[in-house]
Amino acid sequence: MNRSVLPQLMKTIDGYAKEVVRLQTELCKLPALGPESEGEGEEKKADYLKSCLETIGFEDISRCDAPDTRVPCGYRPNLIALLPGKSATSRLWVMTHMDVVPPGDLKMWSGDPWTARVQGDKIIGRGCEDNQQGMISSILTAKAFNKTGIEPNLSYGLILCSDEETGSEYGVGHLVKNRKDLFRKSDLIIIPDAGNSKGTMIEVAEKSIVWIKFHTKGKQTHGSTPHKGANAHKASCYMVSRLETLYKKFGKKNPIFDPPMSTFEPTKKEANVPNVNTIPGEDVVYFDCRILPHYKLADVVSVVTQIARETEKRYKVKISISYPQKQAAAPPTPVDAPVVKAITAAMKDLRKRTPKPMGIGGGTVAKFFRDRGFACAVWGTQDEVAHSPDEYSKLSATLADAKVFAHIAMQEW
């Protein structure tokens, strides 16, 4: 590494504080919600980001859009930009996603979720952490290289994808299938979509993800004559209680993960009857399950099905089970992979901290790379407030992570 140019790169990045606020402000104005969340997709946000990349000086910008008739433009955009470096063998890719989740209960927010506002070091708004912080860090790294005229040792690539929040079929899933030419086994791939407040966690493993929809059908009747009906809501409540036994049935622990065990939690509940004095004839509930790689998903599904069948007999209802998302865990990234070593070297040099390889329960697009044999790492400096009311990112962390990306791009691999 040519260490003599690092101070110039770091100083340049430090000067981008106002740029961080400006970019967060503009990106928050462009709600990139998928059709599953009654949104129009990521087109407007992608167009804005493409113009940003062109302004910075990227000459190699391409797209790999995924057809999707559910959104007005008919496609889900995926952007790829590459800044050439000295190395002919390895490249550094930083991959972020453009889509966000809905704000949820607006009463829980202190202001408009789509209007970024600054409070000290925090920038508050939907998407500010997930995933605009990492996206802005990656963009500002490229801007610093272009402004200083310093050539990175590794070619520096940005990937801005759609559809991460609802499965990535139209995002990185589409990209890895249709642009196999992009990635080499010698490349370093970083996904800044999880982390901790000090940047000391390098995510190298993930749990399997299963989302379950239970649709219970009984017989609606008056609240005063429950014996004439079959209470679908009561059956659902019983089933939810019985599903708590999954924690014991699949109770192994692995300390590399936080939390160290599999989790099985009821989440979304659809409305049934609008009035108090009616026994519901239908009820719909959802579960979010994060399962350690030790277990086969088929074994979990078998137990879930058994509990549903038991509930049917007990309450004389019918329960249909579907899986909005079901993904088995990918092979973990080795803890001694070059990308892990590169992040560790940058953290030791810039922050005097030694990060630790860990596993998480949240799913990221790292799975798509790991399933194909690419060692990648999920890393960032975040307070982990994604999907929360008053979601925020820290301006200081955004700049600090850009420095780490710049440091890694200057390393020799």
Secondary structure, 3 states (H helix, E strand, C coil): CCHHHHHHHHHHHHCCHHHHHHHHHHHHCCCCCCHHHCCCCCHHHHHHHHHHHHHHCCCEEEECCEECCCCCCCEECCEEEEECCCCCCCEEEEEEECCCCCCCCHHHCCCCCCCCEEECCEEECCCHHHHHHHHHHHHHHHHHHHHHCCCCCCEEEEEEECCHHHCCCCCHHHHHHHCCCCCCCCCEEEECCCCECCCCEEEEEECEEEEEEEEEECECEECCCHHHCECHHHHHHHHHHHHCCHHHHCCCECCCEECCECEEEEEEECCCCCCCCEECCEEEEEEEEEECCCCCHHHHHHHHHHHHHHHHHHHCCEEEEEEEEEECCCCCCCCCCHHHHHHHHHHHHHHCCCCEEEEECCCCCHHHHHCCCCCEEEECECCCCCCCCCCEEEHHHHHHHHHHHHHHHHCCC
